[in-house]
Amino acid sequence: MKTVILEIRSPEESMANFVQSWKAGKPERVARIAFATPELLWQVLTTKRWELLKILCGAGPISIREAARRVGRDVKAVHSDITALLSAGILDRTESGGIIFPFEAVKVEFLLEAA
């Protein structure tokens, strides 16, 4: 199963993980997209965008108009949400101009610790 992990990790931690994987010569078995703070994660992963990910998961390439139809929302609003998800690296654009969620599962991972 191709999974993406959305996580909270500083840029330094992300780079250290990349270097460790590079030196080991073994790619990670899951994709990771890191956000510097929980606030940034929730700014990108809003409720409406989570709904989009749910309908895109396993759907293959579809148009923005079709995505809007499936979630019952305005095309312009969905376009804005998809642009944000594309910028975050969560979605990809196909050669034909459609969008695709290239994963079969999403895992959101973060730790809340006492200050």
PDB file as gemmi writes it, atoms N, CA and C in Angstrom:
CRYST1    1.000    1.000    1.000  90.00  90.00  90.00 P 1                      
ATOM      1  N   MET A   1       0.848  -1.176   0.000  1.00  0.00           N  
ATOM      2  CA  MET A   1       0.000   0.000   0.000  1.00  0.00           C  
ATOM      3  C   MET A   1       0.890   1.235   0.000  1.00  0.00           C  
ATOM      4  N   LYS A   2       0.643   2.131  -0.908  1.00  0.00           N  
ATOM      5  CA  LYS A   2       1.417   3.374  -1.009  1.00  0.00           C  
ATOM      6  C   LYS A   2       0.796   4.407  -0.076  1.00  0.00           C  
ATOM      7  N   THR A   3       1.528   4.734   0.984  1.00  0.00           N  
ATOM      8  CA  THR A   3       1.031   5.620   2.030  1.00  0.00           C  
ATOM      9  C   THR A   3       1.841   6.901   2.070  1.00  0.00           C  
ATOM     10  N   VAL A   4       1.174   8.003   2.385  1.00  0.00           N  
ATOM     11  CA  VAL A   4       1.856   9.257   2.656  1.00  0.00           C  
ATOM     12  C   VAL A   4       1.635   9.588   4.127  1.00  0.00           C  
ATOM     13  N   ILE A   5       2.706  10.007   4.784  1.00  0.00           N  
ATOM     14  CA  ILE A   5       2.616  10.431   6.180  1.00  0.00           C  
ATOM     15  C   ILE A   5       2.755  11.942   6.213  1.00  0.00           C  
ATOM     16  N   LEU A   6       1.748  12.606   6.741  1.00  0.00           N  
ATOM     17  CA  LEU A   6       1.796  14.050   6.970  1.00  0.00           C  
ATOM     18  C   LEU A   6       2.221  14.218   8.417  1.00  0.00           C  
ATOM     19  N   GLU A   7       3.323  14.907   8.628  1.00  0.00           N  
ATOM     20  CA  GLU A   7       3.874  14.966   9.973  1.00  0.00           C  
ATOM     21  C   GLU A   7       4.377  16.358  10.325  1.00  0.00           C  
ATOM     22  N   ILE A   8       4.607  16.551  11.622  1.00  0.00           N  
ATOM     23  CA  ILE A   8       5.185  17.782  12.137  1.00  0.00           C  
ATOM     24  C   ILE A   8       6.671  17.501  12.338  1.00  0.00           C  
ATOM     25  N   ARG A   9       7.488  18.254  11.640  1.00  0.00           N  
ATOM     26  CA  ARG A   9       8.925  18.032  11.738  1.00  0.00           C  
ATOM     27  C   ARG A   9       9.633  19.298  11.294  1.00  0.00           C  
ATOM     28  N   SER A  10      10.648  19.683  12.029  1.00  0.00           N  
ATOM     29  CA  SER A  10      11.399  20.888  11.665  1.00  0.00           C  
ATOM     30  C   SER A  10      12.177  20.630  10.377  1.00  0.00           C  
ATOM     31  N   PRO A  11      12.531  21.696   9.654  1.00  0.00           N  
ATOM     32  CA  PRO A  11      13.348  21.514   8.452  1.00  0.00           C  
ATOM     33  C   PRO A  11      14.663  20.781   8.746  1.00  0.00           C  
ATOM     34  N   GLU A  12      15.248  21.037   9.914  1.00  0.00           N  
ATOM     35  CA  GLU A  12      16.495  20.370  10.284  1.00  0.00           C  
ATOM     36  C   GLU A  12      16.282  18.866  10.453  1.00  0.00           C  
ATOM     37  N   GLU A  13      15.179  18.486  11.105  1.00  0.00           N  
ATOM     38  CA  GLU A  13      14.874  17.057  11.276  1.00  0.00           C  
ATOM     39  C   GLU A  13      14.617  16.388   9.930  1.00  0.00           C  
ATOM     40  N   SER A  14      13.907  17.082   9.052  1.00  0.00           N  
ATOM     41  CA  SER A  14      13.631  16.536   7.724  1.00  0.00           C  
ATOM     42  C   SER A  14      14.922  16.320   6.943  1.00  0.00           C  
ATOM     43  N   MET A  15      15.822  17.284   7.005  1.00  0.00           N  
ATOM     44  CA  MET A  15      17.088  17.156   6.291  1.00  0.00           C  
ATOM     45  C   MET A  15      17.931  16.030   6.878  1.00  0.00           C  
ATOM     46  N   ALA A  16      17.960  15.917   8.190  1.00  0.00           N  
ATOM     47  CA  ALA A  16      18.723  14.843   8.829  1.00  0.00           C  
ATOM     48  C   ALA A  16      18.187  13.474   8.415  1.00  0.00           C  
ATOM     49  N   ASN A  17      16.861  13.343   8.328  1.00  0.00           N  
ATOM     50  CA  ASN A  17      16.255  12.089   7.897  1.00  0.00           C  
ATOM     51  C   ASN A  17      16.620  11.781   6.454  1.00  0.00           C  
ATOM     52  N   PHE A  18      16.600  12.804   5.602  1.00  0.00           N  
ATOM     53  CA  PHE A  18      16.969  12.631   4.199  1.00  0.00           C  
ATOM     54  C   PHE A  18      18.420  12.156   4.088  1.00  0.00           C  
ATOM     55  N   VAL A  19      19.325  12.796   4.821  1.00  0.00           N  
ATOM     56  CA  VAL A  19      20.743  12.442   4.772  1.00  0.00           C  
ATOM     57  C   VAL A  19      20.941  11.006   5.259  1.00  0.00           C  
ATOM     58  N   GLN A  20      20.248  10.642   6.311  1.00  0.00           N  
ATOM     59  CA  GLN A  20      20.357   9.282   6.851  1.00  0.00           C  
ATOM     60  C   GLN A  20      19.905   8.251   5.809  1.00  0.00           C  
ATOM     61  N   SER A  21      18.789   8.513   5.148  1.00  0.00           N  
ATOM     62  CA  SER A  21      18.294   7.603   4.107  1.00  0.00           C  
ATOM     63  C   SER A  21      19.269   7.544   2.937  1.00  0.00           C  
ATOM     64  N   TRP A  22      19.815   8.691   2.580  1.00  0.00           N  
ATOM     65  CA  TRP A  22      20.756   8.763   1.460  1.00  0.00           C  
ATOM     66  C   TRP A  22      21.994   7.921   1.758  1.00  0.00           C  
ATOM     67  N   LYS A  23      22.541   8.090   2.971  1.00  0.00           N  
ATOM     68  CA  LYS A  23      23.750   7.352   3.352  1.00  0.00           C  
ATOM     69  C   LYS A  23      23.477   5.850   3.441  1.00  0.00           C  
ATOM     70  N   ALA A  24      22.299   5.487   3.901  1.00  0.00           N  
ATOM     71  CA  ALA A  24      21.956   4.069   4.028  1.00  0.00           C  
ATOM     72  C   ALA A  24      21.712   3.434   2.660  1.00  0.00           C  
ATOM     73  N   GLY A  25      21.398   4.279   1.681  1.00  0.00           N  
ATOM     74  CA  GLY A  25      21.129   3.762   0.344  1.00  0.00           C  
ATOM     75  C   GLY A  25      19.812   3.028   0.225  1.00  0.00           C  
ATOM     76  N   LYS A  26      18.965   3.228   1.210  1.00  0.00           N  
ATOM     77  CA  LYS A  26      17.658   2.573   1.207  1.00  0.00           C  
ATOM     78  C   LYS A  26      16.559   3.634   1.244  1.00  0.00           C  
ATOM     79  N   PRO A  27      15.741   3.684   0.219  1.00  0.00           N  
ATOM     80  CA  PRO A  27      14.650   4.661   0.249  1.00  0.00           C  
ATOM     81  C   PRO A  27      13.596   4.261   1.290  1.00  0.00           C  
ATOM     82  N   GLU A  28      12.925   5.251   1.817  1.00  0.00           N  
ATOM     83  CA  GLU A  28      11.841   4.958   2.754  1.00  0.00           C  
ATOM     84  C   GLU A  28      10.704   4.287   2.005  1.00  0.00           C  
ATOM     85  N   ARG A  29       9.952   3.459   2.708  1.00  0.00           N  
ATOM     86  CA  ARG A  29       8.854   2.739   2.072  1.00  0.00           C  
ATOM     87  C   ARG A  29       7.574   3.560   2.027  1.00  0.00           C  
ATOM     88  N   VAL A  30       7.572   4.689   2.693  1.00  0.00           N  
ATOM     89  CA  VAL A  30       6.412   5.580   2.649  1.00  0.00           C  
ATOM     90  C   VAL A  30       6.896   6.985   2.287  1.00  0.00           C  
ATOM     91  N   ALA A  31       6.014   7.745   1.698  1.00  0.00           N  
ATOM     92  CA  ALA A  31       6.316   9.150   1.412  1.00  0.00           C  
ATOM     93  C   ALA A  31       6.026   9.968   2.661  1.00  0.00           C  
ATOM     94  N   ARG A  32       6.772  11.002   2.853  1.00  0.00           N  
ATOM     95  CA  ARG A  32       6.568  11.880   4.009  1.00  0.00           C  
ATOM     96  C   ARG A  32       6.479  13.322   3.524  1.00  0.00           C  
ATOM     97  N   ILE A  33       5.517  14.032   4.067  1.00  0.00           N  
ATOM     98  CA  ILE A  33       5.393  15.470   3.827  1.00  0.00           C  
ATOM     99  C   ILE A  33       5.385  16.115   5.202  1.00  0.00           C  
ATOM    100  N   ALA A  34       6.373  16.948   5.445  1.00  0.00           N  
ATOM    101  CA  ALA A  34       6.543  17.525   6.772  1.00  0.00           C  
ATOM    102  C   ALA A  34       6.084  18.978   6.813  1.00  0.00           C  
ATOM    103  N   PHE A  35       5.518  19.342   7.935  1.00  0.00           N  
ATOM    104  CA  PHE A  35       5.106  20.705   8.230  1.00  0.00           C  
ATOM    105  C   PHE A  35       5.869  21.146   9.468  1.00  0.00           C  
ATOM    106  N   ALA A  36       6.325  22.379   9.488  1.00  0.00           N  
ATOM    107  CA  ALA A  36       7.159  22.873  10.585  1.00  0.00           C  
ATOM    108  C   ALA A  36       6.397  22.986  11.903  1.00  0.00           C  
ATOM    109  N   THR A  37       5.095  23.257  11.835  1.00  0.00           N  
ATOM    110  CA  THR A  37       4.295  23.407  13.053  1.00  0.00           C  
ATOM    111  C   THR A  37       2.925  22.767  12.845  1.00  0.00           C  
ATOM    112  N   PRO A  38       2.255  22.414  13.938  1.00  0.00           N  
ATOM    113  CA  PRO A  38       0.884  21.892  13.807  1.00  0.00           C  
ATOM    114  C   PRO A  38      -0.042  22.915  13.152  1.00  0.00           C  
ATOM    115  N   GLU A  39       0.187  24.187  13.435  1.00  0.00           N  
ATOM    116  CA  GLU A  39      -0.658  25.231  12.858  1.00  0.00           C  
ATOM    117  C   GLU A  39      -0.563  25.238  11.328  1.00  0.00           C  
ATOM    118  N   LEU A  40       0.629  25.039  10.800  1.00  0.00           N  
ATOM    119  CA  LEU A  40       0.798  24.977   9.346  1.00  0.00           C  
ATOM    120  C   LEU A  40       0.091  23.752   8.768  1.00  0.00           C  
ATOM    121  N   LEU A  41       0.191  22.638   9.455  1.00  0.00           N  
ATOM    122  CA  LEU A  41      -0.505  21.431   8.998  1.00  0.00           C  
ATOM    123  C   LEU A  41      -2.002  21.684   8.906  1.00  0.00           C  
ATOM    124  N   TRP A  42      -2.591  22.243   9.956  1.00  0.00           N  
ATOM    125  CA  TRP A  42      -4.045  22.460   9.969  1.00  0.00           C  
ATOM    126  C   TRP A  42      -4.448  23.599   9.035  1.00  0.00           C  
ATOM    127  N   GLN A  43      -3.528  24.506   8.736  1.00  0.00           N  
ATOM    128  CA  GLN A  43      -3.820  25.560   7.760  1.00  0.00           C  
ATOM    129  C   GLN A  43      -3.963  24.947   6.362  1.00  0.00           C  
ATOM    130  N   VAL A  44      -3.147  23.965   6.064  1.00  0.00           N  
ATOM    131  CA  VAL A  44      -3.217  23.293   4.764  1.00  0.00           C  
ATOM    132  C   VAL A  44      -4.308  22.238   4.745  1.00  0.00           C  
ATOM    133  N   LEU A  45      -4.423  21.464   5.802  1.00  0.00           N  
ATOM    134  CA  LEU A  45      -5.337  20.327   5.827  1.00  0.00           C  
ATOM    135  C   LEU A  45      -6.644  20.708   6.529  1.00  0.00           C  
ATOM    136  N   THR A  46      -7.409  21.580   5.891  1.00  0.00           N  
ATOM    137  CA  THR A  46      -8.691  22.010   6.444  1.00  0.00           C  
ATOM    138  C   THR A  46      -9.727  20.895   6.282  1.00  0.00           C  
ATOM    139  N   THR A  47     -10.862  21.060   6.888  1.00  0.00           N  
ATOM    140  CA  THR A  47     -11.940  20.073   6.785  1.00  0.00           C  
ATOM    141  C   THR A  47     -12.364  19.859   5.340  1.00  0.00           C  
ATOM    142  N   LYS A  48     -12.523  20.918   4.585  1.00  0.00           N  
ATOM    143  CA  LYS A  48     -12.935  20.812   3.182  1.00  0.00           C  
ATOM    144  C   LYS A  48     -11.875  20.105   2.343  1.00  0.00           C  
ATOM    145  N   ARG A  49     -10.616  20.377   2.628  1.00  0.00           N  
ATOM    146  CA  ARG A  49      -9.536  19.728   1.876  1.00  0.00           C  
ATOM    147  C   ARG A  49      -9.416  18.258   2.243  1.00  0.00           C  
ATOM    148  N   TRP A  50      -9.684  17.932   3.505  1.00  0.00           N  
ATOM    149  CA  TRP A  50      -9.701  16.530   3.928  1.00  0.00           C  
ATOM    150  C   TRP A  50     -10.808  15.781   3.177  1.00  0.00           C  
ATOM    151  N   GLU A  51     -11.971  16.419   3.016  1.00  0.00           N  
ATOM    152  CA  GLU A  51     -13.063  15.819   2.241  1.00  0.00           C  
ATOM    153  C   GLU A  51     -12.609  15.540   0.812  1.00  0.00           C  
ATOM    154  N   LEU A  52     -11.875  16.470   0.226  1.00  0.00           N  
ATOM    155  CA  LEU A  52     -11.347  16.267  -1.123  1.00  0.00           C  
ATOM    156  C   LEU A  52     -10.411  15.066  -1.163  1.00  0.00           C  
ATOM    157  N   LEU A  53      -9.508  14.972  -0.191  1.00  0.00           N  
ATOM    158  CA  LEU A  53      -8.583  13.842  -0.172  1.00  0.00           C  
ATOM    159  C   LEU A  53      -9.333  12.517  -0.068  1.00  0.00           C  
ATOM    160  N   LYS A  54     -10.386  12.499   0.710  1.00  0.00           N  
ATOM    161  CA  LYS A  54     -11.163  11.259   0.855  1.00  0.00           C  
ATOM    162  C   LYS A  54     -11.763  10.819  -0.470  1.00  0.00           C  
ATOM    163  N   ILE A  55     -12.274  11.752  -1.263  1.00  0.00           N  
ATOM    164  CA  ILE A  55     -12.879  11.347  -2.540  1.00  0.00           C  
ATOM    165  C   ILE A  55     -11.819  11.083  -3.610  1.00  0.00           C  
ATOM    166  N   LEU A  56     -10.638  11.668  -3.454  1.00  0.00           N  
ATOM    167  CA  LEU A  56      -9.564  11.461  -4.425  1.00  0.00           C  
ATOM    168  C   LEU A  56      -8.769  10.187  -4.153  1.00  0.00           C  
ATOM    169  N   CYS A  57      -8.804   9.709  -2.929  1.00  0.00           N  
ATOM    170  CA  CYS A  57      -8.048   8.517  -2.541  1.00  0.00           C  
ATOM    171  C   CYS A  57      -8.543   7.315  -3.347  1.00  0.00           C  
ATOM    172  N   GLY A  58      -7.689   6.792  -4.208  1.00  0.00           N  
ATOM    173  CA  GLY A  58      -8.027   5.634  -5.026  1.00  0.00           C  
ATOM    174  C   GLY A  58      -8.850   5.940  -6.260  1.00  0.00           C  
ATOM    175  N   ALA A  59      -9.157   7.211  -6.511  1.00  0.00           N  
ATOM    176  CA  ALA A  59     -10.034   7.577  -7.632  1.00  0.00           C  
ATOM    177  C   ALA A  59      -9.294   7.648  -8.969  1.00  0.00           C  
ATOM    178  N   GLY A  60      -7.973   7.724  -8.932  1.00  0.00           N  
ATOM    179  CA  GLY A  60      -7.228   7.925 -10.176  1.00  0.00           C  
ATOM    180  C   GLY A  60      -7.325   9.377 -10.607  1.00  0.00           C  
ATOM    181  N   PRO A  61      -6.825   9.692 -11.793  1.00  0.00           N  
ATOM    182  CA  PRO A  61      -6.856  11.082 -12.262  1.00  0.00           C  
ATOM    183  C   PRO A  61      -8.279  11.552 -12.559  1.00  0.00           C  
ATOM    184  N   ILE A  62      -8.613  12.732 -12.063  1.00  0.00           N  
ATOM    185  CA  ILE A  62      -9.919  13.331 -12.366  1.00  0.00           C  
ATOM    186  C   ILE A  62      -9.741  14.831 -12.564  1.00  0.00           C  
ATOM    187  N   SER A  63     -10.743  15.455 -13.123  1.00  0.00           N  
ATOM    188  CA  SER A  63     -10.699  16.905 -13.334  1.00  0.00           C  
ATOM    189  C   SER A  63     -11.129  17.626 -12.055  1.00  0.00           C  
ATOM    190  N   ILE A  64     -10.789  18.877 -11.981  1.00  0.00           N  
ATOM    191  CA  ILE A  64     -11.211  19.688 -10.836  1.00  0.00           C  
ATOM    192  C   ILE A  64     -12.732  19.789 -10.813  1.00  0.00           C  
ATOM    193  N   ARG A  65     -13.324  19.924 -11.975  1.00  0.00           N  
ATOM    194  CA  ARG A  65     -14.790  19.998 -12.069  1.00  0.00           C  
ATOM    195  C   ARG A  65     -15.434  18.722 -11.512  1.00  0.00           C  
ATOM    196  N   GLU A  66     -14.861  17.566 -11.836  1.00  0.00           N  
ATOM    197  CA  GLU A  66     -15.390  16.295 -11.324  1.00  0.00           C  
ATOM    198  C   GLU A  66     -15.191  16.187  -9.816  1.00  0.00           C  
ATOM    199  N   ALA A  67     -14.052  16.649  -9.333  1.00  0.00           N  
ATOM    200  CA  ALA A  67     -13.815  16.649  -7.887  1.00  0.00           C  
ATOM    201  C   ALA A  67     -14.857  17.515  -7.178  1.00  0.00           C  
ATOM    202  N   ALA A  68     -15.138  18.693  -7.748  1.00  0.00           N  
ATOM    203  CA  ALA A  68     -16.151  19.590  -7.175  1.00  0.00           C  
ATOM    204  C   ALA A  68     -17.528  18.923  -7.178  1.00  0.00           C  
ATOM    205  N   ARG A  69     -17.859  18.238  -8.250  1.00  0.00           N  
ATOM    206  CA  ARG A  69     -19.146  17.546  -8.331  1.00  0.00           C  
ATOM    207  C   ARG A  69     -19.251  16.466  -7.251  1.00  0.00           C  
ATOM    208  N   ARG A  70     -18.171  15.731  -7.048  1.00  0.00           N  
ATOM    209  CA  ARG A  70     -18.185  14.627  -6.071  1.00  0.00           C  
ATOM    210  C   ARG A  70     -18.324  15.100  -4.632  1.00  0.00           C  
ATOM    211  N   VAL A  71     -17.802  16.280  -4.329  1.00  0.00           N  
ATOM    212  CA  VAL A  71     -17.947  16.800  -2.962  1.00  0.00           C  
ATOM    213  C   VAL A  71     -19.116  17.768  -2.832  1.00  0.00           C  
ATOM    214  N   GLY A  72     -19.786  18.065  -3.959  1.00  0.00           N  
ATOM    215  CA  GLY A  72     -20.953  18.948  -3.923  1.00  0.00           C  
ATOM    216  C   GLY A  72     -20.610  20.384  -3.593  1.00  0.00           C  
ATOM    217  N   ARG A  73     -19.505  20.868  -4.152  1.00  0.00           N  
ATOM    218  CA  ARG A  73     -19.057  22.234  -3.872  1.00  0.00           C  
ATOM    219  C   ARG A  73     -18.824  22.995  -5.164  1.00  0.00           C  
ATOM    220  N   ASP A  74     -18.691  24.297  -5.028  1.00  0.00           N  
ATOM    221  CA  ASP A  74     -18.417  25.207  -6.134  1.00  0.00           C  
ATOM    222  C   ASP A  74     -17.031  24.918  -6.726  1.00  0.00           C  
ATOM    223  N   VAL A  75     -16.932  24.938  -8.052  1.00  0.00           N  
ATOM    224  CA  VAL A  75     -15.682  24.632  -8.745  1.00  0.00           C  
ATOM    225  C   VAL A  75     -14.577  25.613  -8.341  1.00  0.00           C  
ATOM    226  N   LYS A  76     -14.910  26.882  -8.219  1.00  0.00           N  
ATOM    227  CA  LYS A  76     -13.899  27.887  -7.870  1.00  0.00           C  
ATOM    228  C   LYS A  76     -13.309  27.613  -6.481  1.00  0.00           C  
ATOM    229  N   ALA A  77     -14.144  27.278  -5.519  1.00  0.00           N  
ATOM    230  CA  ALA A  77     -13.668  26.987  -4.163  1.00  0.00           C  
ATOM    231  C   ALA A  77     -12.813  25.720  -4.149  1.00  0.00           C  
ATOM    232  N   VAL A  78     -13.242  24.698  -4.881  1.00  0.00           N  
ATOM    233  CA  VAL A  78     -12.478  23.453  -4.960  1.00  0.00           C  
ATOM    234  C   VAL A  78     -11.136  23.705  -5.653  1.00  0.00           C  
ATOM    235  N   HIS A  79     -11.145  24.538  -6.690  1.00  0.00           N  
ATOM    236  CA  HIS A  79      -9.902  24.882  -7.387  1.00  0.00           C  
ATOM    237  C   HIS A  79      -8.910  25.505  -6.408  1.00  0.00           C  
ATOM    238  N   SER A  80      -9.377  26.400  -5.553  1.00  0.00           N  
ATOM    239  CA  SER A  80      -8.520  27.041  -4.560  1.00  0.00           C  
ATOM    240  C   SER A  80      -7.940  26.010  -3.589  1.00  0.00           C  
ATOM    241  N   ASP A  81      -8.768  25.081  -3.133  1.00  0.00           N  
ATOM    242  CA  ASP A  81      -8.300  24.038  -2.216  1.00  0.00           C  
ATOM    243  C   ASP A  81      -7.308  23.107  -2.899  1.00  0.00           C  
ATOM    244  N   ILE A  82      -7.565  22.762  -4.131  1.00  0.00           N  
ATOM    245  CA  ILE A  82      -6.661  21.875  -4.865  1.00  0.00           C  
ATOM    246  C   ILE A  82      -5.321  22.563  -5.114  1.00  0.00           C  
ATOM    247  N   THR A  83      -5.350  23.852  -5.388  1.00  0.00           N  
ATOM    248  CA  THR A  83      -4.106  24.606  -5.566  1.00  0.00           C  
ATOM    249  C   THR A  83      -3.263  24.541  -4.290  1.00  0.00           C  
ATOM    250  N   ALA A  84      -3.892  24.679  -3.141  1.00  0.00           N  
ATOM    251  CA  ALA A  84      -3.170  24.600  -1.863  1.00  0.00           C  
ATOM    252  C   ALA A  84      -2.591  23.200  -1.648  1.00  0.00           C  
ATOM    253  N   LEU A  85      -3.349  22.170  -1.981  1.00  0.00           N  
ATOM    254  CA  LEU A  85      -2.871  20.788  -1.819  1.00  0.00           C  
ATOM    255  C   LEU A  85      -1.760  20.464  -2.814  1.00  0.00           C  
ATOM    256  N   LEU A  86      -1.829  21.023  -4.019  1.00  0.00           N  
ATOM    257  CA  LEU A  86      -0.749  20.860  -4.987  1.00  0.00           C  
ATOM    258  C   LEU A  86       0.523  21.539  -4.489  1.00  0.00           C  
ATOM    259  N   SER A  87       0.392  22.742  -3.947  1.00  0.00           N  
ATOM    260  CA  SER A  87       1.546  23.483  -3.430  1.00  0.00           C  
ATOM    261  C   SER A  87       2.217  22.758  -2.272  1.00  0.00           C  
ATOM    262  N   ALA A  88       1.418  22.064  -1.464  1.00  0.00           N  
ATOM    263  CA  ALA A  88       1.960  21.326  -0.323  1.00  0.00           C  
ATOM    264  C   ALA A  88       2.569  19.987  -0.739  1.00  0.00           C  
ATOM    265  N   GLY A  89       2.375  19.595  -1.996  1.00  0.00           N  
ATOM    266  CA  GLY A  89       2.925  18.334  -2.470  1.00  0.00           C  
ATOM    267  C   GLY A  89       2.051  17.128  -2.189  1.00  0.00           C  
ATOM    268  N   ILE A  90       0.825  17.376  -1.752  1.00  0.00           N  
ATOM    269  CA  ILE A  90      -0.085  16.280  -1.411  1.00  0.00           C  
ATOM    270  C   ILE A  90      -0.767  15.732  -2.663  1.00  0.00           C  
ATOM    271  N   LEU A  91      -1.064  16.599  -3.612  1.00  0.00           N  
ATOM    272  CA  LEU A  91      -1.660  16.188  -4.885  1.00  0.00           C  
ATOM    273  C   LEU A  91      -0.658  16.396  -6.005  1.00  0.00           C  
ATOM    274  N   ASP A  92      -0.885  15.696  -7.117  1.00  0.00           N  
ATOM    275  CA  ASP A  92      -0.081  15.892  -8.330  1.00  0.00           C  
ATOM    276  C   ASP A  92      -1.010  16.268  -9.468  1.00  0.00           C  
ATOM    277  N   ARG A  93      -0.442  16.932 -10.464  1.00  0.00           N  
ATOM    278  CA  ARG A  93      -1.180  17.263 -11.678  1.00  0.00           C  
ATOM    279  C   ARG A  93      -0.757  16.270 -12.761  1.00  0.00           C  
ATOM    280  N   THR A  94      -1.737  15.795 -13.528  1.00  0.00           N  
ATOM    281  CA  THR A  94      -1.444  14.869 -14.616  1.00  0.00           C  
ATOM    282  C   THR A  94      -1.038  15.650 -15.856  1.00  0.00           C  
ATOM    283  N   GLU A  95      -0.484  14.939 -16.849  1.00  0.00           N  
ATOM    284  CA  GLU A  95      -0.081  15.591 -18.098  1.00  0.00           C  
ATOM    285  C   GLU A  95      -1.281  16.197 -18.824  1.00  0.00           C  
ATOM    286  N   SER A  96      -2.455  15.606 -18.628  1.00  0.00           N  
ATOM    287  CA  SER A  96      -3.653  16.109 -19.305  1.00  0.00           C  
ATOM    288  C   SER A  96      -4.314  17.262 -18.546  1.00  0.00           C  
ATOM    289  N   GLY A  97      -3.732  17.667 -17.403  1.00  0.00           N  
ATOM    290  CA  GLY A  97      -4.266  18.793 -16.653  1.00  0.00           C  
ATOM    291  C   GLY A  97      -5.172  18.406 -15.506  1.00  0.00           C  
ATOM    292  N   GLY A  98      -5.432  17.122 -15.346  1.00  0.00           N  
ATOM    293  CA  GLY A  98      -6.247  16.657 -14.221  1.00  0.00           C  
ATOM    294  C   GLY A  98      -5.427  16.639 -12.949  1.00  0.00           C  
ATOM    295  N   ILE A  99      -6.038  16.133 -11.909  1.00  0.00           N  
ATOM    296  CA  ILE A  99      -5.350  16.009 -10.628  1.00  0.00           C  
ATOM    297  C   ILE A  99      -5.411  14.562 -10.184  1.00  0.00           C  
ATOM    298  N   ILE A 100      -4.432  14.201  -9.363  1.00  0.00           N  
ATOM    299  CA  ILE A 100      -4.409  12.843  -8.832  1.00  0.00           C  
ATOM    300  C   ILE A 100      -3.812  12.863  -7.438  1.00  0.00           C  
ATOM    301  N   PHE A 101      -4.396  12.054  -6.581  1.00  0.00           N  
ATOM    302  CA  PHE A 101      -3.837  11.801  -5.259  1.00  0.00           C  
ATOM    303  C   PHE A 101      -3.071  10.498  -5.410  1.00  0.00           C  
ATOM    304  N   PRO A 102      -1.725  10.569  -5.462  1.00  0.00           N  
ATOM    305  CA  PRO A 102      -0.939   9.392  -5.847  1.00  0.00           C  
ATOM    306  C   PRO A 102      -0.706   8.370  -4.735  1.00  0.00           C  
ATOM    307  N   PHE A 103      -1.547   8.387  -3.726  1.00  0.00           N  
ATOM    308  CA  PHE A 103      -1.382   7.480  -2.599  1.00  0.00           C  
ATOM    309  C   PHE A 103      -2.678   6.711  -2.357  1.00  0.00           C  
ATOM    310  N   GLU A 104      -2.557   5.589  -1.661  1.00  0.00           N  
ATOM    311  CA  GLU A 104      -3.721   4.789  -1.317  1.00  0.00           C  
ATOM    312  C   GLU A 104      -4.170   5.028   0.124  1.00  0.00           C  
ATOM    313  N   ALA A 105      -3.308   5.683   0.897  1.00  0.00           N  
ATOM    314  CA  ALA A 105      -3.629   5.931   2.301  1.00  0.00           C  
ATOM    315  C   ALA A 105      -2.895   7.175   2.786  1.00  0.00           C  
ATOM    316  N   VAL A 106      -3.484   7.813   3.787  1.00  0.00           N  
ATOM    317  CA  VAL A 106      -2.893   8.994   4.422  1.00  0.00           C  
ATOM    318  C   VAL A 106      -2.799   8.716   5.910  1.00  0.00           C  
ATOM    319  N   LYS A 107      -1.665   9.060   6.470  1.00  0.00           N  
ATOM    320  CA  LYS A 107      -1.490   8.958   7.922  1.00  0.00           C  
ATOM    321  C   LYS A 107      -1.035  10.322   8.409  1.00  0.00           C  
ATOM    322  N   VAL A 108      -1.744  10.885   9.374  1.00  0.00           N  
ATOM    323  CA  VAL A 108      -1.359  12.169   9.955  1.00  0.00           C  
ATOM    324  C   VAL A 108      -0.714  11.841  11.301  1.00  0.00           C  
ATOM    325  N   GLU A 109       0.509  12.310  11.476  1.00  0.00           N  
ATOM    326  CA  GLU A 109       1.290  11.910  12.651  1.00  0.00           C  
ATOM    327  C   GLU A 109       1.883  13.140  13.320  1.00  0.00           C  
ATOM    328  N   PHE A 110       1.543  13.336  14.587  1.00  0.00           N  
ATOM    329  CA  PHE A 110       2.179  14.395  15.352  1.00  0.00           C  
ATOM    330  C   PHE A 110       2.042  14.079  16.825  1.00  0.00           C  
ATOM    331  N   LEU A 111       2.873  14.701  17.626  1.00  0.00           N  
ATOM    332  CA  LEU A 111       2.906  14.460  19.050  1.00  0.00           C  
ATOM    333  C   LEU A 111       2.665  15.770  19.775  1.00  0.00           C  
ATOM    334  N   LEU A 112       1.734  15.773  20.691  1.00  0.00           N  
ATOM    335  CA  LEU A 112       1.475  16.936  21.522  1.00  0.00           C  
ATOM    336  C   LEU A 112       2.119  16.681  22.870  1.00  0.00           C  
ATOM    337  N   GLU A 113       3.049  17.533  23.247  1.00  0.00           N  
ATOM    338  CA  GLU A 113       3.775  17.365  24.511  1.00  0.00           C  
ATOM    339  C   GLU A 113       3.504  18.540  25.442  1.00  0.00           C  
ATOM    340  N   ALA A 114       3.654  18.281  26.720  1.00  0.00           N  
ATOM    341  CA  ALA A 114       3.522  19.350  27.701  1.00  0.00           C  
ATOM    342  C   ALA A 114       4.622  20.364  27.486  1.00  0.00           C  
ATOM    343  N   ALA A 115       4.296  21.633  27.670  1.00  0.00           N  
ATOM    344  CA  ALA A 115       5.278  22.710  27.426  1.00  0.00           C  
ATOM    345  C   ALA A 115       6.363  22.737  28.477  1.00  0.00           C  
TER     346      ALA A 115                                                      
END                                                                             
